[in-house]
């Protein structure tokens, strides 16, 4: 921390009071909510999040302390839906990320496409840029998604947004800037795929495996104890003690 930028104790106190006020406003908005996606609740939530974040920063700068609060960012949640209740049109926005994991495999696939096209007048398959153009020009995006390993690609994150519209767009209306006018408040639903979720599931599975292994160890120990007990029919089954052990 730098003394030159340290907030005063009064500023920290004021930020704490702002959190209390925002908390009261949020509770009041929740108590008066008019529906599941009440804009007043959403606004109060954002105000509370901003106040809590400001207080946390000032508290750390002044006292080197933090709060136990974790407020999700705006990117973690969609705003309330304000589109038509019965949309007459919709747009499906899809983003899929890939890494070019095996360029030689990609180039080989592009050469096959080029060789099968008798009318091809250029050798676009000689570069990764050209090979990608051939690949996505030949196959539908869904087919590439299902066969990405064959094409030397490695799948990254993907998301699909379904947005509502009042009426279909005119032909060519948005082609120059297809993704510039997305209204997040008209998103009917969205579906995300990410390795982040796989990692979380793997962690959960690892925890379950640990528990299963512990349970198996206990079962094995029980079996050993039962075997030892069942196997003792009389004194002749016991291992004789040697002289050293008897002492």
N, C-alpha and C positions, 0 to 999 in steps of 0.2 A: 504493500500500500504506500502511496505517496502522500506526505502531509499536505502538499500543495492542492491536491484534489479531494481531500477528505471532506465529506459533508459534515455539517454541524450536528450536535446532538438534537437540536431543535428540528432540523430537517428530517432526521430519522423518526423522531416522535410524530411529526406531522404526517409522514408516510404511513406510520402505523395507524394513526387515526383515520387516514383515507381508506385503509384496508377495512377497518371496522365499519365505516360508512358504506363502502361498497358491498360488504357482506350483508348488512341490513337491507340494502336495496335489492340484492339478489334474492334474499329470502322472501321479501315482500312481493317481488315479481313472480316467484314460484307459487306463492300462496294465491295470487290473483290470476294465474295463467289461464288463458282461454282455450288452450288446446295443446296437443303434443309438441307442435312447432311454433310456439308463441314467440314472435319477434322480440317482445319486451324481455323475456327470459334470456334470449340469446344476447341481447344488448347488455343486460345486467351481468351476464356471465363474462363477456369480454371486458367490461369495466372492472370486475373483480379480479380477473386475470392480470390486467394491466397494473392495477394497484398493488397486487401481491408481488408482481415482478419488480416494480419500482422499489417497494419496501425491502425486498430481498437484496437488491443491489446496494442500496444505501446502508443497510445493516452490515453487509460484508465490507464495504468501503470504510465504514466508521469503526466497526468493532471486530472485523474478521470473523463474523458469525453468519450462519445461514439459517433459513427456515426449513421446516420439514415438508413444505408444500411443493407439489409438482403439478403445475398447471399445463394441460396439453396445449400445444401451439395451434394456430389457426389452420396449419396444414393437416392436423390430425382429425379435423371434424369439418363437415360441410355445414354451411348456414342453412337456416330453415327454408324449406321448399316454398316458393312463391309463384310457381307456374300454374297453368290451368289445371283444374281438377280432372278434366276429361280432354287430354291433349289430342288434337287432330293431326299432329305430325310430330316426328321425333328425329333426333340425330344421334348416331352412335359414333362416339369418338374412341379410337383405339390407339394406344401407344405400346409398342413392344421393343425392348432394347435387346441387342445382340452384341457379342464380341466376336470378332473374326479370329477364332481360336486356331484354325488350320488353313492358312491361306492357300496352300498347295491343293488341298482337297476342294476348296472353293473354285480355284482356277481350273481344276480337272473337270468339275461339273459344268462349268461355263463352256469349256471346249466341247463337251458332249452336246450341249445345247446348240452351239454354233455349227457343229458338224452335221447335226440333223436338219438344220435350216439351210436349204439349198439356195435361198435368196439372200442370205447374209453376205453383205459386201465388205464388211469390215472385220477386223480381228480384235473385237472388244475384250475377248477372253484373256488377253495378254496382261491385263492389269487388274488389280483387286477392284478398283472403281468400276471398270468396265464389266467385270465378272458379276458384281452385285447388280448392275443394271440388267444384265441378261437373266440373272436368276429371278429377280422380282418381276421382270417382264414376262417370264415364262410360267411361273407358278403363282397360284393364289396365296395371299398372306397366311391363311389358315393352314395350307399344305406345307408352307415353309416352316411354320411354327411346329407342326407335327413331325417334320423331317429335318429339323435344323442341324442335327449332328451329321447327317449325310452330306450337308453342304458346308461343313467345316465351321459352323457357327455355334456359339455357346449362348444359351438363353440367359437373359438378365431379367429385370423387373418388367412387368406389364400391367396395364390398367385399361379398363373399359368403362366409359361413362355413357349413360343413356340420358339425353337431355330432351325436355319437352319443348315443343314449338306451337305457336298459335296456328300456323299454316305452313305448308311446304314452301321452301325457298324457290325463287325463280331459277331456271336453268342458268348455270354459270355465275350466279349471284355472289357466291362466297369463295369461288375457286382461287382467287388471287391471294387471299389470306384466310385459309380454312379454319385456323385455330385461334384467331385473334379475338373473337367476340363470344367466347364461351361464358355464359352466365352461370356461376356456380349455384345460384338459387333456383335454377331450373333443372338441376340434376335430379332425375327421378331415382336412379340407383347407380351404384358403381361397384366394380369387382376388381380387386387387386391381387396380383400374384408376385411374390418376392421371396428370395432366399432368406430374407429376415424371418419370415414366418416359419420356414423349414428349420432354421436354427433354433427358434423357440420350441418347436415341436421336438427336435432332437434333444434339447435340454430336458424337457419333460420326460421323454422316453428314457434318457439316461438315468434320471432319478428313479423311474419305475423299475428299470433294470437292476439298479443298486438294491432296491427294496426286494425284488424277486431273488437276487443272489443271496441276500441276507436270510430270506425265508428258506431258500434251498439249503443254506449252510445249517440252519437250525434243524430242518428236516433230516439232513444227513447225520447230524449229531444224535438226533433222537433214534434214528435207525441203528446207529452204532451202539448206542446204549442198550436198545432192545435186543440187538444181536448178542452183545456180551452177556446180558442177563439170561436170555433164553438158552445160550450155549453152555451155561454152567449147570451140569447135572449132578455133580457131586465133587468131593474133594479131589478125585483123580483128575478132574479137568483143570484144576488150578496149577499154575506154574510153581514148582517148588522154589523156595527161597534159597539162595546160596549162602555160604557162611558169612560173606562180607555183608550182605543185605540183612541177615539176621541180627548182626551187631548194630 
